[in-house]
């Protein structure tokens, strides 16, 4: 008890199986996988000549860009919150 | 004028060139690319048997997971800020 159990979940992303090991719930891992799968399909729709590796890398680039934007927004919210608390 | 220029930047990620088209600055795109490249190398270090496609997909999964965590934190900060404003 006390330690989170590590679960092994197998998910399909872009027609290949991936085993994900982590402390997240199976439903969370499935949601993350389905978002990545969908993003790969969207990028494929717009760029049908890309191979799967390039699709996956561009999906990672796209998600990293979204992550960094959110991180900036997050920092601004924290600063605003700190200001309001003073 | 007025409309953001779309720039084409070529970056190297995991030893392959990618042309990224977007309105972000070249330096921002290079930073995003280098973060993805680094994440792929980190995952490779821990799982040396993975092929490049699997590495890239797992990098996207990892980044999507970070993104969702930040999104939750962001929603909590917004709720707190709203509360403080009332």
Backbone of each chain as nested JSON, in Angstrom:
{
  "chains": [
    {"id": "A", "residues": [
      {"number": 1, "name": "UNK", "atoms": {"N": [0.849, -1.204, 0.0], "CA": [0.0, 0.0, 0.0], "C": [0.883, 1.252, 0.0]}},
      {"number": 2, "name": "UNK", "atoms": {"N": [0.291, 2.362, -0.353], "CA": [1.038, 3.609, -0.311], "C": [1.719, 3.904, -1.635]}},
      {"number": 3, "name": "UNK", "atoms": {"N": [2.316, 2.877, -2.246], "CA": [2.927, 3.12, -3.56], "C": [1.888, 2.876, -4.648]}},
      {"number": 4, "name": "UNK", "atoms": {"N": [1.928, 3.712, -5.662], "CA": [1.0, 3.523, -6.772], "C": [1.439, 2.296, -7.568]}},
      {"number": 5, "name": "UNK", "atoms": {"N": [0.476, 1.459, -7.907], "CA": [0.752, 0.294, -8.74], "C": [1.065, 0.76, -10.169]}},
      {"number": 6, "name": "UNK", "atoms": {"N": [2.093, 0.128, -10.765], "CA": [2.357, 0.414, -12.178], "C": [1.515, -0.52, -13.033]}},
      {"number": 7, "name": "UNK", "atoms": {"N": [0.737, 0.052, -13.917], "CA": [-0.115, -0.778, -14.774], "C": [0.508, -0.876, -16.17]}},
      {"number": 8, "name": "UNK", "atoms": {"N": [0.312, -2.0, -16.823], "CA": [0.726, -2.16, -18.221], "C": [-0.534, -2.178, -19.067]}},
      {"number": 9, "name": "UNK", "atoms": {"N": [-0.649, -1.214, -19.954], "CA": [-1.835, -1.127, -20.812], "C": [-1.372, -1.21, -22.265]}},
      {"number": 10, "name": "UNK", "atoms": {"N": [-2.056, -1.999, -23.071], "CA": [-1.739, -2.009, -24.499], "C": [-2.792, -1.22, -25.257]}},
      {"number": 11, "name": "UNK", "atoms": {"N": [-2.322, -0.249, -26.036], "CA": [-3.232, 0.595, -26.816], "C": [-2.817, 0.531, -28.285]}},
      {"number": 12, "name": "UNK", "atoms": {"N": [-3.76, 0.807, -29.167], "CA": [-3.449, 0.889, -30.599], "C": [-3.338, 2.343, -31.016]}},
      {"number": 13, "name": "UNK", "atoms": {"N": [-2.214, 2.691, -31.629], "CA": [-2.067, 4.042, -32.162], "C": [-1.624, 3.913, -33.614]}},
      {"number": 14, "name": "UNK", "atoms": {"N": [-2.419, 4.467, -34.505], "CA": [-2.124, 4.408, -35.938], "C": [-1.826, 2.969, -36.366]}},
      {"number": 15, "name": "UNK", "atoms": {"N": [-2.709, 2.092, -35.922], "CA": [-2.696, 0.674, -36.326], "C": [-1.507, -0.146, -35.817]}},
      {"number": 16, "name": "UNK", "atoms": {"N": [-0.804, 0.363, -34.804], "CA": [0.248, -0.461, -34.191], "C": [0.012, -0.512, -32.688]}},
      {"number": 17, "name": "UNK", "atoms": {"N": [0.311, -1.655, -32.065], "CA": [0.102, -1.768, -30.622], "C": [1.274, -1.183, -29.823]}},
      {"number": 18, "name": "UNK", "atoms": {"N": [0.969, -0.505, -28.75], "CA": [1.984, 0.049, -27.848], "C": [1.647, -0.36, -26.424]}},
      {"number": 19, "name": "UNK", "atoms": {"N": [2.653, -0.836, -25.698], "CA": [2.435, -1.136, -24.291], "C": [2.943, 0.044, -23.485]}},
      {"number": 20, "name": "UNK", "atoms": {"N": [2.037, 0.635, -22.732], "CA": [2.377, 1.808, -21.925], "C": [2.422, 1.36, -20.464]}},
      {"number": 21, "name": "UNK", "atoms": {"N": [3.531, 1.673, -19.808], "CA": [3.661, 1.33, -18.398], "C": [3.615, 2.628, -17.608]}},
      {"number": 22, "name": "UNK", "atoms": {"N": [2.739, 2.688, -16.633], "CA": [2.678, 3.933, -15.869], "C": [1.732, 3.822, -14.703]}},
      {"number": 23, "name": "UNK", "atoms": {"N": [1.682, 4.896, -13.942], "CA": [0.817, 4.905, -12.756], "C": [-0.548, 5.506, -13.078]}},
      {"number": 24, "name": "UNK", "atoms": {"N": [-0.725, 5.977, -14.317], "CA": [-2.013, 6.563, -14.692], "C": [-3.059, 5.457, -14.831]}},
      {"number": 25, "name": "UNK", "atoms": {"N": [-4.323, 5.83, -14.763], "CA": [-5.391, 4.843, -14.922], "C": [-5.464, 4.389, -16.378]}},
      {"number": 26, "name": "UNK", "atoms": {"N": [-6.005, 3.182, -16.565], "CA": [-6.151, 2.642, -17.923], "C": [-6.986, 3.593, -18.782]}},
      {"number": 27, "name": "UNK", "atoms": {"N": [-8.033, 4.167, -18.2], "CA": [-8.9, 5.032, -19.008], "C": [-8.155, 6.306, -19.418]}},
      {"number": 28, "name": "UNK", "atoms": {"N": [-7.299, 6.816, -18.53], "CA": [-6.51, 8.006, -18.876], "C": [-5.535, 7.685, -20.011]}},
      {"number": 29, "name": "UNK", "atoms": {"N": [-4.845, 6.56, -19.887], "CA": [-3.877, 6.174, -20.926], "C": [-4.585, 5.984, -22.271]}},
      {"number": 30, "name": "UNK", "atoms": {"N": [-5.781, 5.368, -22.221], "CA": [-6.531, 5.166, -23.472], "C": [-6.934, 6.496, -24.092]}},
      {"number": 31, "name": "UNK", "atoms": {"N": [-7.276, 7.47, -23.244], "CA": [-7.662, 8.783, -23.769], "C": [-6.457, 9.471, -24.424]}},
      {"number": 32, "name": "UNK", "atoms": {"N": [-5.299, 9.432, -23.738], "CA": [-4.078, 10.035, -24.292], "C": [-3.755, 9.39, -25.643]}},
      {"number": 33, "name": "UNK", "atoms": {"N": [-3.815, 8.065, -25.685], "CA": [-3.505, 7.334, -26.923], "C": [-4.468, 7.727, -28.037]}},
      {"number": 34, "name": "UNK", "atoms": {"N": [-5.735, 7.875, -27.699], "CA": [-6.697, 8.178, -28.754], "C": [-6.512, 9.608, -29.264]}},
      {"number": 35, "name": "UNK", "atoms": {"N": [-6.07, 10.522, -28.392], "CA": [-5.779, 11.889, -28.845], "C": [-4.583, 11.903, -29.799]}},
      {"number": 36, "name": "UNK", "atoms": {"N": [-3.551, 11.115, -29.471], "CA": [-2.368, 11.042, -30.348], "C": [-2.757, 10.4, -31.685]}},
      {"number": 37, "name": "UNK", "atoms": {"N": [-3.507, 9.31, -31.625], "CA": [-3.981, 8.636, -32.831], "C": [-4.749, 9.609, -33.726]}},
      {"number": 38, "name": "UNK", "atoms": {"N": [-5.646, 10.398, -33.111], "CA": [-6.46, 11.334, -33.883], "C": [-5.611, 12.419, -34.52]}},
      {"number": 39, "name": "UNK", "atoms": {"N": [-4.627, 12.936, -33.754], "CA": [-3.762, 13.987, -34.276], "C": [-2.958, 13.447, -35.464]}},
      {"number": 40, "name": "UNK", "atoms": {"N": [-2.476, 12.194, -35.36], "CA": [-1.732, 11.6, -36.472], "C": [-2.623, 11.49, -37.711]}},
      {"number": 41, "name": "UNK", "atoms": {"N": [-3.873, 11.085, -37.505], "CA": [-4.798, 10.968, -38.647], "C": [-5.104, 12.335, -39.261]}},
      {"number": 42, "name": "UNK", "atoms": {"N": [-5.233, 13.361, -38.403], "CA": [-5.483, 14.716, -38.921], "C": [-4.302, 15.2, -39.761]}},
      {"number": 43, "name": "UNK", "atoms": {"N": [-3.075, 14.984, -39.243], "CA": [-1.894, 15.447, -39.987], "C": [-1.756, 14.644, -41.288]}},
      {"number": 44, "name": "UNK", "atoms": {"N": [-2.085, 13.354, -41.225], "CA": [-2.05, 12.532, -42.445], "C": [-3.041, 13.045, -43.489]}},
      {"number": 45, "name": "UNK", "atoms": {"N": [-4.235, 13.44, -43.05], "CA": [-5.24, 13.978, -43.983], "C": [-4.677, 15.156, -44.773]}},
      {"number": 46, "name": "UNK", "atoms": {"N": [-3.932, 16.03, -44.052], "CA": [-3.421, 17.244, -44.675], "C": [-2.122, 17.003, -45.441]}},
      {"number": 47, "name": "UNK", "atoms": {"N": [-1.44, 15.891, -45.16], "CA": [-0.116, 15.62, -45.771], "C": [0.001, 14.128, -46.051]}},
      {"number": 48, "name": "UNK", "atoms": {"N": [-0.682, 13.687, -47.097], "CA": [-0.813, 12.249, -47.315], "C": [0.477, 11.568, -47.744]}},
      {"number": 49, "name": "UNK", "atoms": {"N": [1.493, 12.343, -48.09], "CA": [2.756, 11.732, -48.54], "C": [3.68, 11.385, -47.367]}},
      {"number": 50, "name": "UNK", "atoms": {"N": [3.343, 11.819, -46.147], "CA": [4.267, 11.601, -45.022], "C": [4.252, 10.155, -44.541]}},
      {"number": 51, "name": "UNK", "atoms": {"N": [5.435, 9.617, -44.251], "CA": [5.489, 8.27, -43.67], "C": [5.142, 8.335, -42.176]}},
      {"number": 52, "name": "UNK", "atoms": {"N": [4.951, 7.169, -41.588], "CA": [4.445, 7.112, -40.208], "C": [5.402, 7.77, -39.209]}},
      {"number": 53, "name": "UNK", "atoms": {"N": [6.709, 7.601, -39.411], "CA": [7.672, 8.227, -38.494], "C": [7.529, 9.74, -38.543]}},
      {"number": 54, "name": "UNK", "atoms": {"N": [7.49, 10.292, -39.756], "CA": [7.366, 11.75, -39.894], "C": [6.04, 12.232, -39.287]}},
      {"number": 55, "name": "UNK", "atoms": {"N": [4.972, 11.477, -39.547], "CA": [3.669, 11.815, -38.955], "C": [3.748, 11.886, -37.432]}},
      {"number": 56, "name": "UNK", "atoms": {"N": [4.402, 10.874, -36.848], "CA": [4.494, 10.812, -35.39], "C": [5.359, 11.945, -34.849]}},
      {"number": 57, "name": "UNK", "atoms": {"N": [6.476, 12.232, -35.543], "CA": [7.349, 13.327, -35.087], "C": [6.604, 14.653, -35.175]}},
      {"number": 58, "name": "UNK", "atoms": {"N": [5.872, 14.871, -36.272], "CA": [5.141, 16.131, -36.408], "C": [4.008, 16.223, -35.385]}},
      {"number": 59, "name": "UNK", "atoms": {"N": [3.437, 15.086, -35.022], "CA": [2.422, 15.068, -33.957], "C": [3.055, 15.483, -32.637]}},
      {"number": 60, "name": "UNK", "atoms": {"N": [4.262, 14.981, -32.378], "CA": [4.977, 15.364, -31.154], "C": [5.314, 16.854, -31.169]}},
      {"number": 61, "name": "UNK", "atoms": {"N": [5.753, 17.356, -32.32], "CA": [6.108, 18.782, -32.449], "C": [4.878, 19.647, -32.176]}},
      {"number": 62, "name": "UNK", "atoms": {"N": [3.787, 19.262, -32.792], "CA": [2.524, 19.974, -32.643], "C": [2.061, 20.01, -31.174]}},
      {"number": 63, "name": "UNK", "atoms": {"N": [2.155, 18.846, -30.528], "CA": [1.719, 18.743, -29.134], "C": [2.662, 19.525, -28.224]}},
      {"number": 64, "name": "UNK", "atoms": {"N": [3.971, 19.466, -28.524], "CA": [4.953, 20.217, -27.73], "C": [4.687, 21.715, -27.846]}},
      {"number": 65, "name": "UNK", "atoms": {"N": [4.314, 22.151, -29.037], "CA": [4.001, 23.562, -29.239], "C": [2.773, 23.965, -28.396]}},
      {"number": 66, "name": "UNK", "atoms": {"N": [1.741, 23.135, -28.422], "CA": [0.546, 23.385, -27.591], "C": [0.922, 23.408, -26.11]}},
      {"number": 67, "name": "UNK", "atoms": {"N": [1.796, 22.475, -25.724], "CA": [2.243, 22.382, -24.326], "C": [2.928, 23.684, -23.889]}},
      {"number": 68, "name": "UNK", "atoms": {"N": [3.825, 24.195, -24.746], "CA": [4.57, 25.403, -24.385], "C": [3.656, 26.621, -24.285]}},
      {"number": 69, "name": "UNK", "atoms": {"N": [2.654, 26.681, -25.174], "CA": [1.692, 27.795, -25.11], "C": [0.928, 27.764, -23.788]}},
      {"number": 70, "name": "UNK", "atoms": {"N": [0.507, 26.556, -23.423], "CA": [-0.239, 26.373, -22.185], "C": [0.641, 26.711, -20.974]}},
      {"number": 71, "name": "UNK", "atoms": {"N": [1.932, 26.387, -21.074], "CA": [2.86, 26.651, -19.987], "C": [3.015, 28.162, -19.761]}},
      {"number": 72, "name": "UNK", "atoms": {"N": [3.064, 28.896, -20.856], "CA": [3.133, 30.368, -20.769], "C": [1.865, 30.915, -20.117]}},
      {"number": 73, "name": "UNK", "atoms": {"N": [0.715, 30.409, -20.577], "CA": [-0.579, 30.842, -20.041], "C": [-0.628, 30.558, -18.539]}},
      {"number": 74, "name": "UNK", "atoms": {"N": [-0.126, 29.38, -18.195], "CA": [-0.072, 28.934, -16.811], "C": [0.746, 29.889, -15.938]}},
      {"number": 75, "name": "UNK", "atoms": {"N": [1.905, 30.286, -16.446], "CA": [2.786, 31.2, -15.704], "C": [2.095, 32.543, -15.505]}},
      {"number": 76, "name": "UNK", "atoms": {"N": [1.378, 32.999, -16.542], "CA": [0.662, 34.273, -16.45], "C": [-0.456, 34.181, -15.406]}},
      {"number": 77, "name": "UNK", "atoms": {"N": [-1.166, 33.06, -15.401], "CA": [-2.244, 32.865, -14.411], "C": [-1.684, 32.854, -12.994]}},
      {"number": 78, "name": "UNK", "atoms": {"N": [-0.556, 32.17, -12.818], "CA": [0.065, 32.108, -11.482], "C": [0.499, 33.49, -11.024]}},
      {"number": 79, "name": "UNK", "atoms": {"N": [1.052, 34.273, -11.946], "CA": [1.498, 35.627, -11.605], "C": [0.302, 36.487, -11.205]}},
      {"number": 80, "name": "UNK", "atoms": {"N": [-0.785, 36.341, -11.959], "CA": [-1.997, 37.121, -11.689], "C": [-2.584, 36.745, -10.324]}},
      {"number": 81, "name": "UNK", "atoms": {"N": [-2.572, 35.465, -10.04], "CA": [-3.102, 34.95, -8.78], "C": [-2.278, 35.484, -7.601]}},
      {"number": 82, "name": "UNK", "atoms": {"N": [-0.968, 35.51, -7.8], "CA": [-0.079, 35.996, -6.753], "C": [-0.334, 37.479, -6.488]}},
      {"number": 83, "name": "UNK", "atoms": {"N": [-0.555, 38.199, -7.591], "CA": [-0.825, 39.627, -7.512], "C": [-2.12, 39.874, -6.72]}},
      {"number": 84, "name": "UNK", "atoms": {"N": [-3.148, 39.084, -7.026], "CA": [-4.452, 39.261, -6.361], "C": [-4.366, 38.916, -4.882]}},
      {"number": 85, "name": "UNK", "atoms": {"N": [-3.442, 38.043, -4.554], "CA": [-3.314, 37.622, -3.16], "C": [-2.592, 38.662, -2.307]}},
      {"number": 86, "name": "UNK", "atoms": {"N": [-1.885, 39.587, -2.978], "CA": [-1.169, 40.625, -2.212], "C": [-2.059, 41.844, -1.9]}}
    ]},
    {"id": "B", "residues": [
      {"number": 1, "name": "UNK", "atoms": {"N": [0.948, 43.691, -44.885], "CA": [1.036, 43.978, -43.453], "C": [-0.234, 43.51, -42.736]}},
      {"number": 2, "name": "UNK", "atoms": {"N": [-0.134, 43.363, -41.444], "CA": [-1.324, 42.994, -40.689], "C": [-1.455, 41.494, -40.551]}},
      {"number": 3, "name": "UNK", "atoms": {"N": [-1.245, 40.773, -41.643], "CA": [-1.289, 39.317, -41.533], "C": [0.082, 38.795, -41.157]}},
      {"number": 4, "name": "UNK", "atoms": {"N": [0.053, 37.79, -40.292], "CA": [1.333, 37.189, -39.906], "C": [1.907, 36.42, -41.086]}},
      {"number": 5, "name": "UNK", "atoms": {"N": [3.171, 36.618, -41.369], "CA": [3.842, 35.874, -42.442], "C": [4.011, 34.426, -42.017]}},
      {"number": 6, "name": "UNK", "atoms": {"N": [3.757, 33.507, -42.941], "CA": [4.047, 32.102, -42.662], "C": [5.502, 31.829, -43.042]}},
      {"number": 7, "name": "UNK", "atoms": {"N": [6.244, 31.324, -42.097], "CA": [7.655, 31.039, -42.353], "C": [7.843, 29.539, -42.557]}},
      {"number": 8, "name": "UNK", "atoms": {"N": [8.78, 29.165, -43.39], "CA": [9.16, 27.76, -43.577], "C": [10.519, 27.567, -42.937]}},
      {"number": 9, "name": "UNK", "atoms": {"N": [10.577, 26.727, -41.94], "CA": [11.837, 26.492, -41.244], "C": [12.17, 25.012, -41.36]}},
      {"number": 10, "name": "UNK", "atoms": {"N": [13.411, 24.695, -41.658], "CA": [13.81, 23.293, -41.666], "C": [14.624, 22.996, -40.415]}},
      {"number": 11, "name": "UNK", "atoms": {"N": [14.173, 21.989, -39.678], "CA": [14.859, 21.602, -38.446], "C": [15.236, 20.127, -38.529]}},
      {"number": 12, "name": "UNK", "atoms": {"N": [16.231, 19.732, -37.759], "CA": [16.602, 18.32, -37.682], "C": [16.059, 17.718, -36.394]}},
      {"number": 13, "name": "UNK", "atoms": {"N": [15.322, 16.631, -36.519], "CA": [14.845, 15.923, -35.325], "C": [15.219, 14.459, -35.495]}},
      {"number": 14, "name": "UNK", "atoms": {"N": [15.975, 13.966, -34.557], "CA": [16.423, 12.573, -34.587], "C": [17.027, 12.231, -35.955]}},
      {"number": 15, "name": "UNK", "atoms": {"N": [17.908, 13.121, -36.39], "CA": [18.698, 12.922, -37.614], "C": [17.913, 12.933, -38.924]}},
      {"number": 16, "name": "UNK", "atoms": {"N": [16.693, 13.463, -38.883], "CA": [15.963, 13.626, -40.141], "C": [15.483, 15.068, -40.24]}},
      {"number": 17, "name": "UNK", "atoms": {"N": [15.476, 15.63, -41.459], "CA": [15.033, 17.018, -41.613], "C": [13.51, 17.129, -41.705]}},
      {"number": 18, "name": "UNK", "atoms": {"N": [12.964, 18.137, -41.069], "CA": [11.523, 18.421, -41.128], "C": [11.322, 19.874, -41.495]}},
      {"number": 19, "name": "UNK", "atoms": {"N": [10.438, 20.125, -42.441], "CA": [10.109, 21.508, -42.768], "C": [8.83, 21.857, -42.042]}},
      {"number": 20, "name": "UNK", "atoms": {"N": [8.921, 22.861, -41.192], "CA": [7.769, 23.284, -40.397], "C": [7.275, 24.613, -40.96]}},
      {"number": 21, "name": "UNK", "atoms": {"N": [5.99, 24.662, -41.256], "CA": [5.41, 25.897, -41.773], "C": [4.506, 26.462, -40.687]}},
      {"number": 22, "name": "UNK", "atoms": {"N": [4.718, 27.715, -40.347], "CA": [3.865, 28.277, -39.301], "C": [4.14, 29.74, -39.096]}},
      {"number": 23, "name": "UNK", "atoms": {"N": [3.364, 30.319, -38.198], "CA": [3.507, 31.75, -37.943], "C": [4.434, 32.019, -36.753]}},
      {"number": 24, "name": "UNK", "atoms": {"N": [4.91, 30.964, -36.119], "CA": [5.82, 31.131, -34.981], "C": [7.191, 31.591, -35.481]}},
      {"number": 25, "name": "UNK", "atoms": {"N": [7.98, 32.187, -34.594], "CA": [9.317, 32.625, -34.977], "C": [10.223, 31.417, -35.2]}},
      {"number": 26, "name": "UNK", "atoms": {"N": [11.26, 31.627, -35.997], "CA": [12.219, 30.554, -36.265], "C": [12.828, 30.039, -34.966]}},
      {"number": 27, "name": "UNK", "atoms": {"N": [13.133, 30.954, -34.049], "CA": [13.78, 30.517, -32.801], "C": [12.814, 29.681, -31.961]}},
      {"number": 28, "name": "UNK", "atoms": {"N": [11.523, 30.019, -31.981], "CA": [10.535, 29.223, -31.244], "C": [10.433, 27.814, -31.845]}},
      {"number": 29, "name": "UNK", "atoms": {"N": [10.346, 27.752, -33.164], "CA": [10.235, 26.449, -33.832], "C": [11.474, 25.604, -33.544]}},
      {"number": 30, "name": "UNK", "atoms": {"N": [12.638, 26.243, -33.558], "CA": [13.881, 25.497, -33.265], "C": [13.883, 24.969, -31.838]}},
      {"number": 31, "name": "UNK", "atoms": {"N": [13.337, 25.75, -30.904], "CA": [13.269, 25.295, -29.512], "C": [12.327, 24.098, -29.379]}},
      {"number": 32, "name": "UNK", "atoms": {"N": [11.148, 24.198, -30.008], "CA": [10.183, 23.097, -29.962], "C": [10.829, 21.827, -30.536]}},
      {"number": 33, "name": "UNK", "atoms": {"N": [11.476, 21.978, -31.685], "CA": [12.113, 20.827, -32.339], "C": [13.185, 20.218, -31.443]}},
      {"number": 34, "name": "UNK", "atoms": {"N": [13.955, 21.061, -30.778], "CA": [15.043, 20.513, -29.958], "C": [14.485, 19.809, -28.713]}},
      {"number": 35, "name": "UNK", "atoms": {"N": [13.344, 20.28, -28.199], "CA": [12.711, 19.579, -27.064], "C": [12.202, 18.197, -27.494]}},
      {"number": 36, "name": "UNK", "atoms": {"N": [11.626, 18.123, -28.696], "CA": [11.134, 16.83, -29.196], "C": [12.326, 15.891, -29.453]}},
      {"number": 37, "name": "UNK", "atoms": {"N": [13.357, 16.422, -30.081], "CA": [14.568, 15.64, -30.338], "C": [15.136, 15.075, -29.034]}},
      {"number": 38, "name": "UNK", "atoms": {"N": [15.191, 15.931, -28.004], "CA": [15.747, 15.497, -26.717], "C": [14.895, 14.412, -26.078]}},
      {"number": 39, "name": "UNK", "atoms": {"N": [13.562, 14.578, -26.161], "CA": [12.646, 13.593, -25.573], "C": [12.822, 12.247, -26.285]}},
      {"number": 40, "name": "UNK", "atoms": {"N": [12.973, 12.282, -27.607], "CA": [13.166, 11.032, -28.35], "C": [14.461, 10.346, -27.911]}},
      {"number": 41, "name": "UNK", "atoms": {"N": [15.517, 11.148, -27.715], "CA": [16.797, 10.57, -27.275], "C": [16.696, 9.992, -25.859]}},
      {"number": 42, "name": "UNK", "atoms": {"N": [15.956, 10.686, -25.0], "CA": [15.765, 10.179, -23.633], "C": [15.022, 8.841, -23.654]}},
      {"number": 43, "name": "UNK", "atoms": {"N": [13.946, 8.766, -24.455], "CA": [13.163, 7.523, -24.515], "C": [14.01, 6.414, -25.149]}},
      {"number": 44, "name": "UNK", "atoms": {"N": [14.816, 6.771, -26.131], "CA": [15.719, 5.783, -26.737], "C": [16.716, 5.232, -25.719]}},
      {"number": 45, "name": "UNK", "atoms": {"N": [17.257, 6.14, -24.888], "CA": [18.216, 5.714, -23.855], "C": [17.619, 4.614, -22.977]}},
      {"number": 46, "name": "UNK", "atoms": {"N": [16.332, 4.805, -22.616], "CA": [15.679, 3.882, -21.7], "C": [15.137, 2.636, -22.403]}},
      {"number": 47, "name": "UNK", "atoms": {"N": [14.971, 2.717, -23.729], "CA": [14.371, 1.602, -24.483], "C": [15.086, 1.47, -25.82]}},
      {"number": 48, "name": "UNK", "atoms": {"N": [16.28, 0.905, -25.789], "CA": [17.125, 0.951, -26.982], "C": [16.64, 0.057, -28.119]}},
      {"number": 49, "name": "UNK", "atoms": {"N": [15.66, -0.82, -27.836], "CA": [15.177, -1.714, -28.889], "C": [14.084, -1.073, -29.752]}},
      {"number": 50, "name": "UNK", "atoms": {"N": [13.592, 0.12, -29.359], "CA": [12.466, 0.708, -30.103], "C": [12.903, 1.299, -31.44]}},
      {"number": 51, "name": "UNK", "atoms": {"N": [12.114, 1.056, -32.488], "CA": [12.407, 1.697, -33.775], "C": [11.975, 3.161, -33.73]}},
      {"number": 52, "name": "UNK", "atoms": {"N": [12.377, 3.909, -34.744], "CA": [12.161, 5.362, -34.727], "C": [10.671, 5.727, -34.694]}},
      {"number": 53, "name": "UNK", "atoms": {"N": [9.849, 4.958, -35.418], "CA": [8.41, 5.265, -35.407], "C": [7.842, 5.117, -34.003]}},
      {"number": 54, "name": "UNK", "atoms": {"N": [8.188, 3.99, -33.344], "CA": [7.679, 3.772, -31.981], "C": [8.194, 4.863, -31.034]}},
      {"number": 55, "name": "UNK", "atoms": {"N": [9.484, 5.208, -31.175], "CA": [10.049, 6.285, -30.361], "C": [9.259, 7.578, -30.535]}},
      {"number": 56, "name": "UNK", "atoms": {"N": [8.962, 7.893, -31.801], "CA": [8.261, 9.152, -32.089], "C": [6.839, 9.113, -31.525]}},
      {"number": 57, "name": "UNK", "atoms": {"N": [6.168, 7.967, -31.675], "CA": [4.796, 7.85, -31.149], "C": [4.818, 7.966, -29.626]}},
      {"number": 58, "name": "UNK", "atoms": {"N": [5.771, 7.314, -28.981], "CA": [5.835, 7.377, -27.516], "C": [6.205, 8.785, -27.039]}},
      {"number": 59, "name": "UNK", "atoms": {"N": [6.994, 9.496, -27.836], "CA": [7.307, 10.893, -27.521], "C": [6.033, 11.737, -27.593]}},
      {"number": 60, "name": "UNK", "atoms": {"N": [5.217, 11.468, -28.615], "CA": [3.945, 12.19, -28.74], "C": [3.012, 11.858, -27.57]}},
      {"number": 61, "name": "UNK", "atoms": {"N": [2.976, 10.586, -27.177], "CA": [2.128, 10.146, -26.052], "C": [2.56, 10.849, -24.762]}},
      {"number": 62, "name": "UNK", "atoms": {"N": [3.854, 10.843, -24.539], "CA": [4.448, 11.467, -23.367], "C": [4.12, 12.968, -23.303]}},
      {"number": 63, "name": "UNK", "atoms": {"N": [4.282, 13.626, -24.433], "CA": [4.027, 15.071, -24.493], "C": [2.538, 15.362, -24.31]}},
      {"number": 64, "name": "UNK", "atoms": {"N": [1.696, 14.513, -24.912], "CA": [0.236, 14.684, -24.766], "C": [-0.16, 14.523, -23.293]}},
      {"number": 65, "name": "UNK", "atoms": {"N": [0.466, 13.584, -22.611], "CA": [0.183, 13.379, -21.194], "C": [0.568, 14.626, -20.381]}},
      {"number": 66, "name": "UNK", "atoms": {"N": [1.764, 15.167, -20.652], "CA": [2.195, 16.403, -19.979], "C": [1.22, 17.543, -20.275]}},
      {"number": 67, "name": "UNK", "atoms": {"N": [0.784, 17.598, -21.546], "CA": [-0.144, 18.658, -21.961], "C": [-1.452, 18.579, -21.173]}},
      {"number": 68, "name": "UNK", "atoms": {"N": [-1.986, 17.369, -21.04], "CA": [-3.265, 17.21, -20.333], "C": [-3.149, 17.553, -18.851]}},
      {"number": 69, "name": "UNK", "atoms": {"N": [-2.009, 17.199, -18.245], "CA": [-1.791, 17.54, -16.832], "C": [-1.784, 19.048, -16.645]}},
      {"number": 70, "name": "UNK", "atoms": {"N": [-1.077, 19.72, -17.552], "CA": [-0.978, 21.172, -17.488], "C": [-2.346, 21.807, -17.713]}},
      {"number": 71, "name": "UNK", "atoms": {"N": [-3.143, 21.19, -18.578], "CA": [-4.473, 21.711, -18.893], "C": [-5.372, 21.647, -17.648]}},
      {"number": 72, "name": "UNK", "atoms": {"N": [-5.247, 20.564, -16.911], "CA": [-6.009, 20.424, -15.655], "C": [-5.576, 21.483, -14.651]}},
      {"number": 73, "name": "UNK", "atoms": {"N": [-4.234, 21.663, -14.516], "CA": [-3.691, 22.647, -13.59], "C": [-4.191, 24.038, -13.973]}},
      {"number": 74, "name": "UNK", "atoms": {"N": [-4.204, 24.275, -15.27], "CA": [-4.658, 25.537, -15.81], "C": [-6.123, 25.828, -15.45]}},
      {"number": 75, "name": "UNK", "atoms": {"N": [-6.963, 24.807, -15.585], "CA": [-8.384, 24.956, -15.26], "C": [-8.55, 25.255, -13.778]}},
      {"number": 76, "name": "UNK", "atoms": {"N": [-7.743, 24.596, -12.942], "CA": [-7.806, 24.828, -11.497], "C": [-7.384, 26.263, -11.162]}},
      {"number": 77, "name": "UNK", "atoms": {"N": [-6.327, 26.744, -11.828], "CA": [-5.86, 28.119, -11.595], "C": [-6.927, 29.13, -12.006]}},
      {"number": 78, "name": "UNK", "atoms": {"N": [-7.575, 28.87, -13.146], "CA": [-8.625, 29.781, -13.623], "C": [-9.794, 29.819, -12.646]}},
      {"number": 79, "name": "UNK", "atoms": {"N": [-10.146, 28.649, -12.116], "CA": [-11.255, 28.577, -11.157], "C": [-10.897, 29.34, -9.886]}},
      {"number": 80, "name": "UNK", "atoms": {"N": [-9.658, 29.183, -9.43], "CA": [-9.206, 29.865, -8.22], "C": [-9.207, 31.382, -8.42]}},
      {"number": 81, "name": "UNK", "atoms": {"N": [-8.756, 31.784, -9.589], "CA": [-8.691, 33.208, -9.917], "C": [-10.095, 33.809, -9.939]}},
      {"number": 82, "name": "UNK", "atoms": {"N": [-11.014, 33.066, -10.492], "CA": [-12.404, 33.521, -10.582], "C": [-12.993, 33.673, -9.175]}},
      {"number": 83, "name": "UNK", "atoms": {"N": [-12.668, 32.708, -8.337], "CA": [-13.122, 32.705, -6.953], "C": [-12.598, 33.929, -6.201]}},
      {"number": 84, "name": "UNK", "atoms": {"N": [-11.316, 34.21, -6.408], "CA": [-10.689, 35.345, -5.708], "C": [-11.262, 36.674, -6.17]}},
      {"number": 85, "name": "UNK", "atoms": {"N": [-11.744, 36.668, -7.428], "CA": [-12.271, 37.919, -7.976], "C": [-13.677, 38.218, -7.463]}},
      {"number": 86, "name": "UNK", "atoms": {"N": [-14.329, 37.21, -6.905], "CA": [-15.695, 37.419, -6.39], "C": [-15.679, 37.87, -4.921]}}
    ]}
  ]
}
